[in-house]
Amino acid sequence: MNQKEFVRRMLRQYGAKTMVRCRDAEPVCAYALIQAMGVKHKAYPEDVWLPEGYYDNSHFFYLGPADCRLDQMKNAVVSQDDGDYMVIRSRGYWMQNQLLYVWAVLREMPKEEIDDGI
């Protein structure tokens, strides 16, 4: 078993079923991990500032298979049972000229921003 297959197997075993939707592409279903980042008093492009000791729980870390190329999708929305997330930034992780997985920083979308037409 190569490294890419090992990562895919781990995500299938420990990840949750995830749907990735993009305006110009068919929805993609994959197993991925999404975890809250719990960022402590950081400034974001939206000029959010938190007092010392407070945590921002609106950002999440995504770890998904190489087959689901979030790093090549524009305006993608990631959905799991617990909610919908907008992709802020994503990159692929390469080792020995082989893409092993894709990571991303997500932001939870408020329910009123979710567009069913995506």
C-alpha positions as CSV (number, residue, x, y, z in Angstrom):
1,M,0.0,0.0,0.0
2,N,1.4,3.4,-1.0
3,Q,1.2,6.6,1.1
4,K,-1.7,8.0,-0.9
5,E,-3.8,4.9,-0.3
6,F,-2.9,4.8,3.4
7,V,-4.1,8.4,3.8
8,R,-7.3,7.6,1.9
9,R,-7.9,4.6,4.1
10,M,-7.4,6.6,7.3
11,L,-9.8,9.3,6.1
12,R,-12.4,6.7,5.2
13,Q,-12.1,5.0,8.6
14,Y,-11.9,8.1,10.8
15,G,-13.5,10.9,8.7
16,A,-17.1,11.8,8.1
17,K,-19.0,11.8,4.8
18,T,-18.5,15.2,3.3
19,M,-20.1,16.9,0.3
20,V,-18.2,19.5,-1.7
21,R,-20.2,21.8,-4.0
22,C,-19.0,24.3,-6.4
23,R,-21.0,26.5,-8.9
24,D,-19.3,25.2,-12.1
25,A,-18.8,21.5,-11.2
26,E,-20.7,18.4,-10.1
27,P,-20.9,17.8,-6.3
28,V,-18.1,15.6,-4.9
29,C,-18.6,13.2,-2.0
30,A,-15.6,12.3,0.1
31,Y,-14.6,11.3,3.6
32,A,-12.8,14.1,5.4
33,L,-11.9,15.4,8.8
34,I,-13.2,18.8,10.0
35,Q,-12.0,20.2,13.3
36,A,-12.5,23.6,15.0
37,M,-9.3,25.6,15.1
38,G,-10.1,27.7,18.3
39,V,-8.0,30.6,17.2
40,K,-7.0,32.9,20.1
41,H,-7.3,36.7,19.6
42,K,-6.3,37.1,15.9
43,A,-7.2,39.7,13.4
44,Y,-9.0,38.5,10.3
45,P,-9.7,40.2,7.0
46,E,-13.2,41.1,8.3
47,D,-11.5,43.1,11.1
48,V,-12.6,40.8,13.9
49,W,-10.6,41.4,17.0
50,L,-11.1,39.4,20.2
51,P,-10.1,40.5,23.7
52,E,-7.3,38.6,25.4
53,G,-8.4,35.2,26.5
54,Y,-11.3,34.8,24.1
55,Y,-11.4,32.2,21.4
56,D,-12.9,32.5,17.9
57,N,-14.6,29.1,17.1
58,S,-15.8,30.1,13.6
59,H,-12.8,28.7,11.7
60,F,-12.2,25.0,11.0
61,F,-9.4,22.9,9.7
62,Y,-10.2,20.4,6.8
63,L,-8.2,17.4,5.9
64,G,-9.4,15.5,2.8
65,P,-8.4,13.0,0.1
66,A,-6.3,13.9,-2.9
67,D,-9.2,13.1,-5.1
68,C,-11.2,16.1,-3.8
69,R,-9.1,19.0,-5.0
70,L,-10.4,21.9,-2.9
71,D,-7.2,23.8,-3.9
72,Q,-8.4,23.9,-7.5
73,M,-12.1,24.8,-6.8
74,K,-13.3,28.4,-6.7
75,N,-16.0,29.4,-4.1
76,A,-16.4,25.8,-2.8
77,V,-18.8,25.0,0.0
78,V,-18.0,22.0,2.2
79,S,-21.0,20.3,4.0
80,Q,-21.1,17.7,6.7
81,D,-24.0,16.7,9.0
82,D,-23.1,19.5,11.5
83,G,-23.1,22.4,9.0
84,D,-21.8,24.1,5.9
85,Y,-18.4,25.8,5.5
86,M,-16.9,28.2,3.1
87,V,-13.3,27.5,2.0
88,I,-11.0,30.4,3.0
89,R,-7.7,28.8,1.9
90,S,-6.6,25.4,0.6
91,R,-3.5,23.6,-0.5
92,G,-2.4,20.2,-1.5
93,Y,0.3,18.3,0.4
94,W,2.8,16.7,-1.9
95,M,5.4,14.1,-1.1
96,Q,7.8,12.6,-3.7
97,N,5.8,14.1,-6.6
98,Q,2.6,12.6,-5.3
99,L,-0.4,14.5,-3.9
100,L,-1.2,12.8,-0.6
101,Y,-4.0,15.0,0.8
102,V,-5.6,18.4,0.7
103,W,-5.9,20.7,3.7
104,A,-8.0,23.8,4.0
105,V,-9.1,26.5,6.4
106,L,-12.9,26.8,6.5
107,R,-15.3,29.3,7.9
108,E,-18.7,28.2,9.2
109,M,-21.5,29.7,7.1
110,P,-24.5,31.2,8.9
111,K,-27.7,29.4,7.9
112,E,-29.1,32.5,6.0
113,E,-26.0,32.6,3.7
114,I,-26.4,29.0,2.5
115,D,-27.6,29.0,-1.1
116,D,-29.3,25.7,-2.2
117,G,-28.7,26.6,-5.8
118,I,-24.9,26.0,-5.6
